[in-house]
Amino acid sequence: MKRTMPPLPKPDANGRFPALAYIQVSIARDIVRERTALGLTQQQLAKLAGIRDETLCRMESGKHSPTVRTVEKIEKALQNAAKKLQRA
């Protein structure tokens, strides 16, 4: 199943974007982009990062504010997966 990117939030009447929603979606889009580029499923990345599948799913939907620690775990897992791919 192809995962679509969560849409960026729309600006308000004054042209301002909601900061928190924009950050959540930006993080989500980055994770989806990197995960799919590495050929990983959500379940595989969640396992590599040591987080629950449901947590990653909510993050990738752009509707969940992850902790810094969770983002760091995912970043490390993506980096390790990219290094493995380069060695293969």
BELFEN-V572276 format. One record per residue. RES is the residue in one small letter. PHI is phi in whole degrees, 0 to 359 (999 if undefined). OMEGA is omega in whole degrees, 0 to 359 (none if undefined). BURIAL is 1 if it has 24 or more other ideal C-beta (glycine too) atoms within 12 Angstrom, else 0. Layout:
res,phi,omega,burial
RES,PHI,OMEGA,BURIAL
RES,PHI,OMEGA,BURIAL
This chain:
res,phi,omega,burial
m,999,180,0
k,280,181,0
r,270,176,0
t,271,179,0
m,285,175,0
p,294,182,1
p,287,175,0
l,291,180,0
p,293,180,0
k,277,177,0
p,289,177,0
d,281,184,0
a,298,180,0
n,266,179,0
g,84,180,0
r,266,177,0
f,268,176,0
p,291,190,0
a,302,184,0
l,298,179,0
a,298,180,0
y,295,179,0
i,295,180,0
q,303,182,1
v,290,178,1
s,297,177,1
i,297,180,1
a,301,182,1
r,296,178,1
d,297,180,1
i,296,180,1
v,301,182,1
r,300,182,0
e,291,180,1
r,298,182,1
t,290,177,0
a,297,178,0
l,273,179,1
g,75,180,0
l,264,171,1
t,275,175,0
q,301,182,1
q,297,180,0
q,296,180,0
l,295,179,1
a,300,180,1
k,296,179,0
l,298,182,1
a,275,181,1
g,74,177,0
i,236,180,1
r,284,176,0
d,306,183,0
e,297,179,0
t,296,180,1
l,295,179,1
c,300,179,1
r,295,178,0
m,295,182,1
e,292,177,1
s,281,180,1
g,80,183,1
k,249,184,0
h,228,176,1
s,268,180,0
p,283,172,1
t,283,177,0
v,300,180,0
r,300,179,0
t,294,178,1
v,297,178,1
e,297,178,0
k,298,180,1
i,294,179,1
e,300,180,1
k,296,179,0
a,297,178,1
l,295,178,1
q,297,179,0
n,296,179,0
a,295,179,1
a,294,178,0
k,295,178,0
k,298,181,0
l,296,179,0
q,295,180,0
r,284,184,0
a,285,none,0
